[in-house]
Amino acid sequence: MRSEPLLLTARGEGRKDARRRTSPVLAAVALASVLALTATGCSSGDPDTNAQASASAAAEGDGKITIPDDIRDRLKEHGIDVDKWKDGAWKNWDRDDWLREAQDYINPVIEGLWDPDRMRGAEDPDRGVQESDLSGDQGVTDPVPTTVDAKAVAPTYHDNVPEAGKVFFDSPEGTMVCSATVVADPAHPGGSNLVWTAGHCVHAGRSGGWYRNIAFVPSYNDQALSAVELAGATEDELAPYGVWWADWAGTSDQWIAQGGPTGGEGAPYDFAVIHVSPEEAGSGKSLEETVGSALPVNFAAPAVPRVESITVDGYPAAAPFDGETLYQCQDRPGRLSIKASEPTMYRIGCTMTGGSSGGGWIATGADGEPALVSNTSIGPVNAGWLAGPRLGEVAEGVYDSVSQKSAGQ
């Protein structure tokens, strides 16, 4: 047990403080209206100078742009003018314009927004906040695990961990990154377009709303190019399997109500599922068919004492890492209790830092096959260990809801 306060931080994008809401296990699922937009004049790191876009949605024979009435009306319900949005209005993070509720999620595709410079410029503000989430007798918490050094995955990443990739998104602080995993979709066996990540990689929690321009890049920097090589890398080198935009997203009601910059009481529910579509349509292949694999999700993983080993994937971006290399940690998990009444989290020794959030936690099931059992959520500012939520009824509700919403696609 630990009684002293710890400096904790989310392993991905920073979030505002939060408070618990004792709502039941219903999952929060959001609808995204998909518009094809073309970005011009993009640059890295600064959201105020990026993505000056012009629409290229559905062009008629005379070259005029048309947007389906149902999508336009959907956006208008939220006070969003399509023309202003594509011209950069998405960069307005005023609270009145920051869509928060589950049903508010809108993520129009901006073609070319995530170019190589902008992907390389995405950051993880590893902001530690003094918290006492772990103090006192709050359920079962095992001793702090021995530190395990993260090991770089050998290239090509696709040959070794084809399901792993990076999530890019825009927040009020700028362009941000997390890690993510391609997971199976029960509604589309063998043809999944579902990606698993952390809740704080799609939604800011209690004090904010949905992030914008959320996109997934499987096998990012597949060849493990060096920093020098990356300076001149093409999009095909950084994103060999394309850029996939989130057109649906779901996270837990608990995260939306309680999430905070160190996870807070929302940490045991810090997970999300996104449904993606390729930025460049044409092949007709799903994400799973494109990368060749998708992991099943185990919502009934055994208790911690019966888990021999968990392997964690991620692209750590905070120092001493740079976010360009895929790493793994492998360890036998321990238990971490945020609050006695809430699910106990998994915890392992690992030196991965911010940016690794959302990365998959993989364990071998009773059938001898690997399955996703958690995702990276929080860790101390000075690294050393990571914690992830145990996936149970709430997580399964999020997963099923996103799968069912996309069942007709």
C-alpha positions as CSV (number, residue, x, y, z in Angstrom):
1,M,0.0,0.0,0.0
2,R,1.1,3.6,-0.6
3,S,0.2,6.4,1.6
4,E,2.2,9.2,0.1
5,P,0.7,11.3,-2.7
6,L,2.1,10.6,-6.2
7,L,2.7,12.8,-9.2
8,L,0.6,11.0,-11.8
9,T,0.0,11.8,-15.4
10,A,-2.0,10.2,-18.2
11,R,0.2,8.4,-20.7
12,G,-1.3,10.4,-23.6
13,E,-2.9,13.9,-24.0
14,G,-3.4,16.0,-20.8
15,R,-6.9,16.4,-19.4
16,K,-8.7,18.6,-17.1
17,D,-9.7,17.7,-13.5
18,A,-12.8,15.6,-12.9
19,R,-15.2,14.3,-10.3
20,R,-17.1,11.0,-10.0
21,R,-20.6,10.6,-11.3
22,T,-22.3,7.4,-10.0
23,S,-24.1,6.6,-13.2
24,P,-24.5,2.9,-14.2
25,V,-22.6,1.0,-16.8
26,L,-24.1,2.4,-20.0
27,A,-21.6,3.1,-22.7
28,A,-21.4,6.5,-24.3
29,V,-21.4,6.3,-28.1
30,A,-21.1,9.2,-30.5
31,L,-22.1,9.7,-34.1
32,A,-19.6,11.3,-36.5
33,S,-20.7,12.9,-39.7
34,V,-18.2,12.2,-42.4
35,L,-17.3,15.0,-44.8
36,A,-14.5,14.8,-47.3
37,L,-12.4,18.0,-46.9
38,T,-9.1,18.9,-48.6
39,A,-6.4,20.5,-46.4
40,T,-4.1,23.2,-47.8
41,G,-1.1,25.0,-46.2
42,C,-0.7,22.5,-43.3
43,S,2.3,22.8,-41.0
44,S,3.3,20.9,-37.9
45,G,2.6,21.6,-34.2
46,D,0.6,24.8,-34.3
47,P,-3.2,24.3,-34.6
48,D,-3.6,28.0,-35.4
49,T,-1.7,27.7,-38.7
50,N,-2.9,24.2,-39.7
51,A,-5.7,22.8,-41.9
52,Q,-6.9,25.8,-43.9
53,A,-9.3,23.5,-45.8
54,S,-11.5,23.7,-48.8
55,A,-14.4,21.3,-49.3
56,S,-14.2,18.5,-51.9
57,A,-17.1,16.4,-50.6
58,A,-19.6,15.5,-53.3
59,A,-18.9,17.5,-56.4
60,E,-21.5,17.8,-59.1
61,G,-20.7,18.0,-62.8
62,D,-20.4,21.8,-62.7
63,G,-17.7,21.5,-60.0
64,K,-19.9,22.9,-57.2
65,I,-19.6,21.3,-53.8
66,T,-22.6,19.6,-52.4
67,I,-23.0,18.3,-48.9
68,P,-25.8,15.9,-48.1
69,D,-28.7,17.7,-46.4
70,D,-28.8,15.2,-43.5
71,I,-25.1,15.8,-42.7
72,R,-25.5,19.6,-43.0
73,D,-28.6,19.5,-40.7
74,R,-26.7,17.3,-38.2
75,L,-23.9,19.9,-38.0
76,K,-26.3,22.7,-37.7
77,E,-27.9,21.1,-34.7
78,H,-24.6,21.8,-32.9
79,G,-24.3,25.4,-34.3
80,I,-21.6,24.3,-36.7
81,D,-21.4,26.0,-40.1
82,V,-19.8,23.6,-42.6
83,D,-18.0,26.3,-44.6
84,K,-16.6,27.9,-41.5
85,W,-15.6,24.5,-40.0
86,K,-13.6,23.6,-43.1
87,D,-12.0,27.0,-43.2
88,G,-10.5,26.4,-39.7
89,A,-13.4,26.9,-37.3
90,W,-12.5,23.5,-35.8
91,K,-9.7,25.4,-34.0
92,N,-12.2,27.2,-31.8
93,W,-12.1,25.6,-28.4
94,D,-14.4,28.0,-26.6
95,R,-16.4,25.9,-24.2
96,D,-19.7,26.7,-25.9
97,D,-18.2,25.3,-29.1
98,W,-16.5,22.3,-27.6
99,L,-18.9,19.4,-28.1
100,R,-19.1,17.3,-25.0
101,E,-21.9,14.9,-24.8
102,A,-21.7,11.4,-26.1
103,Q,-24.0,12.1,-29.1
104,D,-22.2,15.3,-30.0
105,Y,-19.1,13.7,-31.6
106,I,-18.4,15.1,-35.1
107,N,-15.2,14.4,-37.0
108,P,-15.3,15.6,-40.6
109,V,-12.5,14.1,-42.7
110,I,-9.9,16.7,-43.7
111,E,-7.9,15.1,-46.5
112,G,-4.2,15.6,-46.2
113,L,-4.3,17.2,-42.8
114,W,-2.2,14.5,-41.2
115,D,0.8,15.0,-43.5
116,P,4.3,13.8,-42.5
117,D,5.3,17.1,-40.9
118,R,2.2,17.4,-38.9
119,M,2.4,13.7,-37.7
120,R,6.0,14.2,-36.6
121,G,5.1,17.5,-34.9
122,A,2.4,15.9,-32.7
123,E,3.3,16.0,-29.1
124,D,2.4,14.6,-25.7
125,P,2.3,17.3,-23.0
126,D,3.3,15.0,-20.1
127,R,1.8,17.2,-17.5
128,G,2.0,15.8,-14.0
129,V,-0.5,17.0,-11.4
130,Q,-0.2,16.6,-7.7
131,E,-2.8,14.0,-6.8
132,S,-3.6,11.7,-3.9
133,D,-5.7,9.2,-5.8
134,L,-3.6,6.4,-4.5
135,S,-3.5,7.4,-0.8
136,G,-5.3,5.6,1.9
137,D,-6.9,2.2,2.1
138,Q,-8.7,2.0,-1.2
139,G,-8.9,-1.6,-2.0
140,V,-6.2,-4.0,-3.1
141,T,-3.0,-2.3,-4.2
142,D,0.1,-4.4,-4.6
143,P,3.7,-3.1,-4.0
144,V,5.1,-0.8,-6.7
145,P,6.4,-3.1,-9.4
146,T,10.1,-3.4,-10.3
147,T,10.9,-1.1,-13.3
148,V,11.0,-2.9,-16.6
149,D,12.9,-1.2,-19.4
150,A,10.9,-0.8,-22.6
151,K,12.4,-2.5,-25.6
152,A,12.2,-1.3,-29.2
153,V,10.2,-3.5,-31.5
154,A,12.2,-4.8,-34.4
155,P,11.2,-3.5,-37.8
156,T,9.2,-4.0,-39.7
157,Y,6.6,-3.4,-37.1
158,H,3.9,-4.8,-39.3
159,D,5.7,-8.2,-39.3
160,N,5.8,-8.3,-35.5
161,V,2.8,-6.3,-34.2
162,P,0.5,-5.7,-37.2
163,E,-2.4,-4.5,-35.0
164,A,-0.4,-1.6,-33.4
165,G,-0.5,2.0,-34.5
166,K,-0.8,5.7,-33.5
167,V,-3.8,7.9,-32.9
168,F,-3.4,11.6,-33.9
169,F,-5.8,14.3,-32.8
170,D,-6.1,18.0,-32.1
171,S,-6.7,19.4,-28.7
172,P,-6.7,23.0,-27.3
173,E,-3.0,22.5,-26.5
174,G,-2.1,21.5,-30.1
175,T,-1.6,18.3,-32.1
176,M,-1.4,15.3,-29.9
177,V,-0.7,11.6,-30.1
178,C,-1.7,8.3,-28.4
179,S,-1.2,4.6,-29.2
180,A,-3.9,2.2,-30.3
181,T,-4.7,-1.4,-31.4
182,V,-6.8,-2.9,-34.2
183,V,-9.5,-5.1,-32.7
184,A,-12.0,-7.6,-34.1
185,D,-15.5,-6.5,-34.8
186,P,-18.3,-9.1,-34.1
187,A,-20.5,-7.4,-36.6
188,H,-17.9,-7.8,-39.3
189,P,-15.9,-11.0,-38.8
190,G,-12.6,-10.8,-40.7
191,G,-13.4,-7.3,-41.8
192,S,-13.1,-5.0,-38.7
193,N,-12.7,-1.3,-38.8
194,L,-12.5,-0.9,-35.0
195,V,-9.6,0.5,-33.1
196,W,-9.1,0.4,-29.3
197,T,-7.5,3.2,-27.4
198,A,-7.8,5.2,-24.2
199,G,-10.8,7.4,-23.4
200,H,-8.5,10.4,-22.8
201,C,-7.3,10.1,-26.4
202,V,-10.8,10.9,-27.7
203,H,-12.5,13.0,-25.0
204,A,-11.0,15.4,-22.4
205,G,-13.2,14.2,-19.6
206,R,-15.2,16.2,-17.1
207,S,-13.9,19.7,-18.0
208,G,-13.9,19.3,-21.8
209,G,-15.4,17.6,-24.7
210,W,-14.5,15.5,-27.8
211,Y,-11.1,16.1,-29.5
212,R,-11.0,16.8,-33.2
213,N,-9.5,15.4,-36.3
214,I,-9.0,12.0,-34.8
215,A,-7.2,9.6,-37.1
216,F,-5.4,6.3,-36.8
217,V,-2.2,5.3,-38.6
218,P,-1.4,1.6,-38.4
219,S,2.2,0.5,-38.3
220,Y,3.4,4.1,-38.0
221,N,7.0,4.5,-39.1
222,D,7.0,0.8,-40.0
223,Q,10.7,0.7,-41.0
224,A,11.8,2.4,-37.7
225,L,13.5,5.2,-39.6
226,S,15.9,7.3,-37.6
227,A,15.3,11.0,-36.7
228,V,17.6,12.1,-39.6
229,E,15.7,9.8,-42.0
230,L,12.3,10.9,-40.8
231,A,13.1,14.5,-41.7
232,G,12.7,13.6,-45.3
233,A,10.2,10.8,-44.9
234,T,7.2,10.5,-47.2
235,E,3.6,9.8,-46.1
236,D,4.0,6.3,-47.6
237,E,6.9,5.7,-45.3
238,L,5.3,7.0,-42.2
239,A,1.8,5.7,-43.0
240,P,2.4,2.6,-45.2
241,Y,-1.2,1.3,-44.6
242,G,-2.8,4.7,-44.9
243,V,-4.5,7.2,-42.6
244,W,-7.9,6.1,-41.2
245,W,-10.3,8.7,-39.8
246,A,-12.6,8.1,-36.9
247,D,-16.2,8.3,-38.1
248,W,-17.7,6.9,-34.9
249,A,-16.3,7.0,-31.3
250,G,-17.3,5.6,-28.0
251,T,-16.1,6.0,-24.5
252,S,-17.6,5.4,-21.0
253,D,-20.1,7.7,-19.3
254,Q,-17.7,7.4,-16.3
255,W,-14.8,8.8,-18.3
256,I,-16.9,11.7,-19.6
257,A,-18.1,12.5,-16.1
258,Q,-15.0,11.9,-14.1
259,G,-11.9,11.9,-16.3
260,G,-9.0,14.2,-15.2
261,P,-5.4,15.1,-16.1
262,T,-4.1,12.2,-14.0
263,G,-6.9,9.9,-14.8
264,G,-8.6,10.5,-11.4
265,E,-11.5,8.4,-10.5
266,G,-12.2,8.0,-14.2
267,A,-9.0,5.9,-14.7
268,P,-10.7,2.5,-14.2
269,Y,-13.0,3.5,-17.2
270,D,-10.3,5.1,-19.4
271,F,-11.0,3.2,-22.6
272,A,-12.5,4.0,-26.0
273,V,-13.4,2.3,-29.3
274,I,-13.4,4.2,-32.6
275,H,-14.7,3.1,-35.9
276,V,-12.5,4.2,-38.8
277,S,-12.7,4.7,-42.6
278,P,-9.8,5.2,-44.9
279,E,-9.0,8.8,-45.9
280,E,-8.4,7.5,-49.4
281,A,-11.1,5.1,-50.5
282,G,-10.6,2.8,-53.4
283,S,-9.4,-0.7,-52.3
284,G,-12.6,-1.6,-50.6
285,K,-10.7,-3.4,-47.9
286,S,-11.4,-3.0,-44.2
287,L,-8.7,-2.0,-41.8
288,E,-8.4,-5.6,-40.6
289,E,-8.0,-6.8,-44.2
290,T,-5.5,-4.0,-44.9
291,V,-3.2,-4.8,-42.0
292,G,-3.9,-8.5,-42.0
293,S,-4.9,-8.9,-38.4
294,A,-7.2,-7.8,-35.5
295,L,-7.1,-8.8,-31.9
296,P,-10.0,-10.2,-30.0
297,V,-11.0,-8.4,-26.8
298,N,-11.3,-10.4,-23.5
299,F,-13.9,-8.8,-21.2
300,A,-13.5,-11.7,-18.7
301,A,-9.7,-11.7,-18.2
302,P,-8.6,-13.8,-15.2
303,A,-7.8,-12.2,-11.8
304,V,-4.4,-10.6,-11.6
305,P,-2.8,-13.5,-9.6
306,R,-3.7,-15.8,-12.4
307,V,-2.2,-13.7,-15.2
308,E,1.4,-14.9,-15.9
309,S,2.4,-12.1,-18.3
310,I,1.1,-9.1,-20.1
311,T,2.8,-7.4,-23.1
312,V,2.2,-3.7,-23.6
313,D,2.7,-1.9,-26.9
314,G,3.1,1.8,-27.4
315,Y,4.7,4.8,-29.1
316,P,6.1,6.8,-26.0
317,A,6.6,10.4,-27.0
318,A,7.7,12.2,-23.8
319,A,11.4,12.3,-22.9
320,P,13.6,10.3,-23.2
321,F,11.5,8.9,-26.1
322,D,10.5,10.8,-29.3
323,G,7.2,9.1,-30.3
324,E,8.6,7.7,-33.6
325,T,9.5,4.2,-32.4
326,L,7.3,1.4,-31.3
327,Y,8.2,-0.1,-27.9
328,Q,7.0,-3.0,-25.8
329,C,7.2,-3.9,-22.1
330,Q,6.5,-7.4,-20.7
331,D,5.8,-8.1,-17.1
332,R,3.6,-10.0,-14.7
333,P,0.9,-7.6,-13.6
334,G,0.0,-6.4,-10.1
335,R,-3.1,-4.6,-8.8
336,L,-3.7,-0.9,-8.4
337,S,-6.9,0.4,-6.7
338,I,-8.0,4.0,-7.3
339,K,-11.1,3.6,-5.2
340,A,-12.3,0.5,-3.3
341,S,-15.7,0.6,-4.9
342,E,-14.3,0.7,-8.5
343,P,-12.6,-2.0,-10.5
344,T,-9.0,-2.7,-9.6
345,M,-6.6,-1.8,-12.4
346,Y,-3.7,-3.8,-13.8
347,R,-0.2,-2.4,-13.2
348,I,3.2,-3.4,-14.6
349,G,6.7,-2.1,-14.5
350,C,7.5,-0.2,-17.6
351,T,9.6,2.9,-18.6
352,M,7.3,4.0,-21.4
353,T,6.1,7.6,-21.1
354,G,3.4,9.9,-22.4
355,G,2.2,9.0,-25.9
356,S,2.0,5.3,-25.0
357,S,-1.5,5.9,-23.7
358,G,-4.1,3.7,-25.4
359,G,-1.6,1.1,-26.4
360,G,-2.8,-2.4,-26.1
361,W,-2.2,-4.8,-23.2
362,I,-2.0,-8.3,-24.6
363,A,-2.4,-11.5,-22.7
364,T,-2.7,-15.2,-23.7
365,G,-6.1,-16.6,-23.0
366,A,-7.2,-20.0,-21.9
367,D,-7.4,-21.0,-25.5
368,G,-3.7,-20.2,-26.0
369,E,-4.5,-17.2,-28.3
370,P,-3.5,-13.6,-27.6
371,A,-6.3,-11.1,-26.7
372,L,-6.5,-7.5,-25.7
373,V,-7.2,-7.2,-21.9
374,S,-6.5,-3.5,-21.2
375,N,-4.9,-0.3,-22.5
376,T,-2.4,2.1,-21.1
377,S,-4.0,4.8,-19.0
378,I,-1.8,6.3,-16.3
379,G,1.7,6.3,-14.8
380,P,3.9,8.4,-12.6
381,V,5.5,11.5,-14.1
382,N,9.0,10.0,-13.7
383,A,7.9,6.8,-15.4
384,G,8.7,3.3,-14.0
385,W,5.2,1.7,-14.2
386,L,2.0,1.8,-16.2
387,A,-1.6,1.1,-15.2
388,G,-4.5,0.1,-17.3
389,P,-8.2,-0.6,-16.7
390,R,-9.6,-4.0,-16.3
391,L,-12.1,-4.6,-19.1
392,G,-15.5,-5.7,-17.9
393,E,-19.2,-4.9,-18.4
394,V,-18.8,-1.2,-19.1
395,A,-16.0,-1.7,-21.6
396,E,-18.0,-4.4,-23.4
397,G,-20.9,-2.0,-23.6
398,V,-18.8,0.6,-25.3
399,Y,-17.4,-2.0,-27.7
400,D,-20.8,-3.5,-28.5
401,S,-22.4,-0.2,-29.1
402,V,-19.8,1.0,-31.5
403,S,-19.9,-2.4,-33.3
404,Q,-23.7,-2.3,-33.6
405,K,-23.7,1.3,-34.8
406,S,-21.4,0.4,-37.7
407,A,-23.2,-3.0,-38.4
408,G,-24.9,-1.6,-41.5
409,Q,-21.7,0.0,-42.9
